[in-house]
Amino acid sequence: MKIKSGFLLREIAGSYVVVTVGSRAAEFNSMITMNDTAAFLWKQLEQGATEDELVAALLAHYDGVDEAAARKDVESVLARLRQVNCLE
C-alpha cells in the first residue's frame, strides 16, 4: 500500500495533520488529524509498507505493545485512510 500523491503529512504546533495539495485539493478539501501512532504508520505507508509490515513496525517501535493491539491499530488507521481515499 502507498499514500496517493497530493496528500502530505505535516506537523503543526505538535499535532499531525494531513493536507492536500495540487489537484487533490479540489477532490478533498479537509484536513485529517492524526495521533503519533497514525503519523508513524503514515510514514511507513509513504514507503509502500504492507499491512503485515505496518504491524511489525509498530511492534519494533513501541515497547510493550502486543501483536493483537498493533494489528487493531493498523486496521483502524487503514480503514480511516480508505474512507477518505488516501491509499493507492
Secondary structure, DSSP 4 states (H G I P E B T S, - for coil): --BPTTEEEEEETTEEEEEE-TTHHHH----EEE-HHHHHHHHHHHTT--HHHHHHHHHHHSTT--HHHHHHHHHHHHHHHHHTT-B-
